[in-house]
Amino acid sequence: MIRVTLPAQLRILAHIDGEVRLDPAPPVTLRAVLDELEDRYPALRGTLRDHTSRRRRAFVRFFACERDLSHDSPDAPLPDAVTNGTEPLLVVGAMAGG
């Protein structure tokens, strides 16, 4: 079981209360988790990844185990602590401005 923590604005958009728990098919990768998340919550399609290219949106970041996974390959295995549910996968909206 994978635990996913989304920012408040995405939880509101998808009508989610709290953390999301998913069971993606192995191998457990960021792509597999995002595919299942978007399948379960269609309102999130296009918010985390581009509709066409399926690439991460510029102002969305993914963190796990105190590591920024945003620039890792989406097909790289997630850390064991995430795949066994000990640590959540954090989706964070990046801050920008001046």
Protein Blocks (a to p, Z undefined) as FASTA:
>chain_A
ZZddddfklmmmnopghjadddddddddfklmmmmmmmmmmmlgoklpcfklopacfkbc
cdeehiafklmcfkbccdfklmnomaccddddddedZZ
